[in-house]
Amino acid sequence: MATVDVTVRGAGAFGLAVAYACARRGAKVRVIDPNGVAAGSSGGIVGALAPHVPDTWNDKKAFQFESLMMAETFWQDVSEIARQDVGYARSGRLQPLVDAAAITFARQRIETAKDLWQGRAIWRVIKTPENEPWTPHSPTGLLIHDTLTARIHPRRATRALAAAIVALGGEIATDGPDEGAVVWATGWQGLIDMTAQHTRQIGNGVKGQAALLQFDARDLPQLFADALHIVPHGDGTVAIGSTSERYFTDPTSTDEQLDDIIVRALAAFPVLANAPVIERWAGVRPRARTRSPMIGMHPFRAGQYVANGGFKIGFGMAPKVGEVMADLILDGRDAIPEGFHPQANL
């Protein structure tokens, strides 16, 4: 291809979103990943785009909210350019309220959500519907229903982003030189590499295991209970996840911890009792020390950039991360929250 303006190392959600945003603005981009597109945690199966609770607002929550608001248009454009379905839907979510204290907090957030979510999404408390099997059990008979939560099909979304980049004149490669502006979006191993160049831990990998069931609930909301995400996808499957493992030996193996997740999910949601498990998955998610994304100038590679640390919220943050990184790389404009700057993790 012609002279490359931007080289992105890493073909996960952050790397592809940055490359796509730059390509949309006319830059010639090359994405390099020796393992291919969606080889890491971005090739998972859960895809819950779940918002933070609407209170104690901060830059991280505001950034995520803006990104979730961008998501529908962002993924629609990606789908149209790539001519591939990404599995996006703003499906909403139901969560049980387990006691009186939980009810009090939930009702307080009804008012804060009106302000913080700017009337563009709703947080409300509802009675548990009767004779509705797709409902989490609630000891109080009450549920939180929010309309901001969305879903994405992680593998389809990353592959569609890659296809859209190619359609815009970019390149996806397994090897190549650093040309133009260089962005490091190399996931948990990139965080380990940065830690090795510093005097304390900058970030690490957290393994997650999840399961995919054959059960068609495509038009129904997500469920969240007992720390489990239950995510219906548009292809007639339901994803269940996930574990959070700081210590592991095999990044991609599944074991009894996933067995426990499945047992808990079937106990909490009997409607899934006879749904066959069609896939067991494991991968490692990048967690920066502050738990916020690390985006901006690379702390150890002069003149280069980093986009990493999208722990559990990578797909939800990706549209906005791509936008602000393109602002910085192509226009020299820094609109990145202070807490996201790499220096915050040093």
C-alpha positions in Angstrom: 0.0 0.0 0.0 1.0 3.7 -0.2 3.1 5.2 2.6 1.5 4.3 5.9 0.4 7.2 8.1 -0.5 5.1 11.2 0.7 1.7 12.3 -1.3 0.0 15.0 0.2 -3.0 16.7 -2.7 -5.2 18.0 -5.9 -6.3 16.3 -8.2 -6.3 19.3 -11.1 -3.9 20.0 -8.9 -0.9 21.0 -6.4 -1.3 18.2 -9.0 -1.8 15.5 -11.1 1.1 16.8 -8.1 3.4 16.6 -7.2 2.2 13.2 -10.8 2.5 11.9 -11.2 6.1 13.3 -7.9 7.1 11.6 -8.9 5.5 8.3 -12.3 7.2 8.4 -10.4 10.5 8.5 -8.4 9.6 5.4 -5.2 8.2 7.0 -3.5 5.2 5.5 -3.4 2.6 8.3 -1.8 -0.7 8.8 -2.8 -3.0 11.7 -0.2 -5.6 12.6 -0.9 -8.6 14.8 1.1 -11.9 14.6 -1.9 -13.9 15.9 -4.5 -12.3 13.6 -7.7 -10.5 14.3 -9.6 -11.2 17.5 -7.0 -13.7 18.7 -7.1 -12.4 22.3 -9.9 -11.4 24.7 -11.6 -9.4 21.9 -12.4 -12.7 20.3 -14.6 -13.8 23.3 -18.2 -14.6 23.4 -19.9 -12.5 26.1 -20.2 -9.0 24.7 -22.0 -7.2 27.5 -21.9 -3.4 27.0 -22.9 -2.6 30.6 -22.8 0.9 32.0 -21.5 2.0 35.3 -24.2 2.9 37.9 -25.5 6.4 37.5 -24.0 8.0 40.6 -20.7 9.3 42.0 -20.0 10.5 38.5 -16.4 10.9 37.3 -14.4 11.2 34.0 -14.4 7.4 33.5 -18.1 7.1 33.8 -18.8 10.1 31.6 -16.4 8.8 29.0 -18.1 5.4 29.0 -21.5 7.0 28.8 -20.5 9.1 25.8 -19.1 6.0 24.1 -22.2 3.9 24.7 -24.2 6.7 23.2 -22.0 6.6 20.1 -22.2 2.9 19.9 -25.3 2.4 17.7 -24.2 4.8 15.0 -20.6 3.6 15.3 -21.4 -0.1 14.8 -24.1 0.6 12.2 -21.5 2.4 10.1 -18.9 -0.4 10.6 -21.5 -3.0 9.6 -22.4 -1.1 6.4 -18.8 -0.5 5.4 -17.8 -4.0 6.1 -21.1 -5.5 4.9 -21.0 -7.7 8.0 -23.3 -8.1 11.0 -21.7 -7.0 14.3 -24.5 -8.3 16.5 -25.1 -4.9 18.2 -28.4 -4.2 19.9 -29.3 -1.9 22.8 -31.2 -4.6 24.6 -31.4 -3.3 28.1 -30.8 -5.3 31.3 -32.7 -6.7 34.3 -31.1 -7.0 37.8 -32.7 -8.4 41.0 -32.9 -6.3 44.1 -32.0 -8.6 47.0 -32.8 -6.5 50.1 -34.2 -3.2 51.4 -30.8 -1.5 51.2 -30.5 -2.4 47.5 -34.0 -1.0 46.8 -33.1 2.3 48.5 -29.9 2.7 46.4 -31.8 1.7 43.2 -34.5 4.2 43.8 -32.0 7.0 44.5 -30.4 6.3 41.2 -33.7 6.8 39.3 -33.2 10.6 39.9 -29.5 10.7 39.3 -29.9 8.7 36.1 -32.3 11.4 34.7 -29.5 13.9 35.1 -26.4 12.0 34.4 -27.8 10.0 31.5 -29.3 13.2 30.1 -32.7 11.7 29.5 -31.2 9.4 26.8 -31.6 6.2 28.8 -33.7 5.1 31.7 -32.9 3.5 35.1 -36.1 2.3 36.9 -37.3 -0.1 39.5 -40.1 -2.5 38.4 -42.0 -5.4 39.8 -40.9 -8.8 38.8 -43.2 -9.9 35.9 -45.5 -12.8 36.6 -45.2 -16.0 34.6 -42.2 -14.6 32.7 -39.4 -17.3 32.6 -36.8 -14.8 31.2 -36.6 -13.0 34.5 -34.0 -13.2 37.4 -35.4 -14.4 40.7 -35.7 -11.4 43.1 -36.1 -12.0 46.9 -37.8 -8.6 47.1 -40.0 -9.0 44.0 -38.3 -6.0 42.4 -35.9 -5.5 39.6 -33.7 -2.8 38.1 -34.4 -2.2 34.5 -32.0 0.0 32.5 -32.3 0.9 28.8 -28.6 1.8 28.4 -27.1 -1.7 28.5 -26.3 -3.1 25.0 -24.7 -6.1 23.5 -22.2 -6.8 20.8 -20.9 -10.1 19.3 -17.2 -9.7 20.0 -15.8 -11.9 17.2 -18.1 -10.6 14.6 -17.5 -7.0 15.7 -13.7 -7.3 15.6 -13.8 -9.0 12.2 -16.1 -6.4 10.8 -13.9 -3.6 12.1 -11.0 -5.3 10.3 -13.0 -5.6 7.1 -14.1 -2.0 7.3 -10.5 -0.9 7.7 -9.6 -2.8 4.6 -12.6 -1.3 2.7 -11.3 2.1 3.7 -7.9 1.4 2.1 -6.1 0.0 5.2 -4.2 -3.2 5.7 -4.4 -6.0 8.2 -1.1 -7.9 8.5 0.7 -10.4 10.7 4.1 -8.6 10.3 5.5 -5.4 9.1 7.6 -2.4 9.9 6.7 0.6 12.1 5.7 3.4 9.8 4.2 6.8 10.5 2.6 7.2 14.0 2.8 4.0 15.9 0.1 2.8 18.4 0.7 -0.1 20.8 -2.6 -1.9 21.5 -1.1 -5.2 22.4 -3.4 -6.2 25.3 -2.3 -7.8 28.5 1.1 -8.8 27.2 1.8 -5.2 26.4 1.0 -4.3 30.0 3.5 -6.9 31.1 6.1 -5.5 28.8 5.6 -2.0 30.1 5.8 -3.3 33.7 9.2 -4.9 32.9 10.4 -1.4 31.9 9.2 0.2 35.2 9.8 0.0 38.9 6.3 -1.2 39.8 3.4 -3.0 38.2 1.6 -1.0 35.4 -0.9 -3.7 34.6 -1.5 -7.4 34.3 -3.8 -9.9 32.7 -7.0 -11.2 34.2 -8.2 -14.5 32.8 -11.9 -14.9 32.1 -13.8 -18.1 31.3 -17.3 -18.1 29.7 -19.8 -20.4 28.0 -22.1 -20.2 25.1 -25.5 -21.9 25.1 -27.9 -22.7 22.3 -31.0 -20.8 23.3 -32.9 -18.3 21.3 -33.6 -15.2 23.4 -32.5 -12.7 20.8 -35.2 -10.1 21.5 -34.9 -10.2 25.3 -32.9 -8.1 27.7 -29.6 -9.1 29.3 -29.8 -10.5 32.9 -27.4 -9.9 35.7 -27.5 -11.7 39.0 -25.1 -13.5 41.3 -22.2 -11.6 39.5 -23.1 -13.4 36.2 -23.8 -11.7 32.9 -26.4 -13.5 30.8 -26.3 -12.1 27.3 -28.7 -13.2 24.5 -27.2 -12.8 21.1 -28.9 -12.3 17.8 -27.8 -15.6 16.4 -29.9 -17.6 18.8 -27.2 -18.2 21.4 -26.8 -17.0 25.0 -23.5 -16.2 26.6 -22.7 -16.7 30.3 -19.7 -15.1 31.9 -17.4 -14.9 33.5 -14.6 -15.7 35.9 -11.9 -13.2 37.0 -8.6 -15.0 37.6 -5.5 -13.1 38.5 -3.4 -16.2 38.7 -3.4 -18.8 35.9 -1.0 -21.0 34.0 -2.8 -21.6 30.7 -4.5 -18.5 29.2 -6.9 -20.4 27.0 -7.9 -23.5 29.0 -11.3 -24.0 30.7 -11.7 -25.9 33.9 -13.9 -26.4 37.0 -14.2 -22.7 37.5 -16.3 -22.5 34.3 -18.2 -25.5 35.4 -19.2 -23.6 38.5 -20.3 -20.6 36.5 -22.5 -22.8 34.4 -24.1 -24.5 37.4 -24.7 -21.1 39.1 -26.3 -19.7 35.9 -28.6 -22.6 35.5 -29.6 -22.4 39.1 -30.3 -18.7 38.9 -32.1 -19.0 35.5 -33.9 -22.3 35.2 -35.2 -21.3 31.7 -31.7 -22.3 30.5 -31.7 -25.7 32.2 -32.0 -27.7 29.0 -30.0 -25.4 26.7 -26.9 -27.3 25.4 -23.4 -25.8 26.0 -22.0 -25.3 22.5 -18.7 -23.6 23.4 -16.4 -23.1 26.4 -14.0 -20.2 26.0 -11.2 -18.6 28.0 -9.0 -15.6 27.3 -7.0 -12.9 29.2 -8.2 -9.4 29.5 -5.8 -6.4 30.0 -6.2 -4.7 33.4 -4.2 -1.5 33.9 -3.2 -0.7 37.5 -5.8 2.0 37.9 -8.5 -0.1 36.2 -9.1 2.7 33.7 -8.0 2.5 30.1 -4.5 3.6 29.3 -4.6 5.8 26.2 -2.2 8.5 25.0 1.5 8.9 24.6 3.5 5.8 25.2 5.5 6.2 28.5 8.5 4.2 27.2 8.5 4.6 23.5 9.3 8.3 22.6 6.9 9.8 20.1 4.7 6.7 20.0 1.2 5.9 21.5 -0.6 3.3 23.6 -4.2 2.2 23.7 -4.6 -0.6 26.3 -6.3 -1.7 29.5 -9.9 -2.0 28.4 -10.6 -4.4 31.3 -14.2 -5.7 30.9 -15.3 -2.5 29.2 -13.2 -2.6 26.0 -16.0 -2.8 23.5 -18.1 -0.3 25.4 -15.2 2.2 25.4 -13.9 1.4 21.9 -15.9 4.0 19.8 -14.8 6.9 22.0 -11.3 5.6 22.4 -10.9 5.5 18.7 -12.2 9.0 18.3 -9.9 10.6 21.0 -6.9 8.7 19.8 -7.5 9.8 16.2 -7.8 13.4 17.5 -4.4 13.1 19.2 -2.6 11.2 16.5 -3.8 13.1 13.4 -4.7 16.6 14.8 -2.5 16.8 17.9 -5.6 17.5 20.1 -5.7 15.9 23.5 -9.2 15.2 24.6 -8.3 12.3 26.8 -9.4 12.3 30.5 -6.5 12.9 32.8 -7.0 9.6 34.6 -6.6 7.7 31.3 -3.2 9.1 30.5 -0.5 6.5 30.8 1.3 8.6 33.4 -1.6 7.9 35.8 -0.4 4.3 35.9 3.3 5.1 36.5 
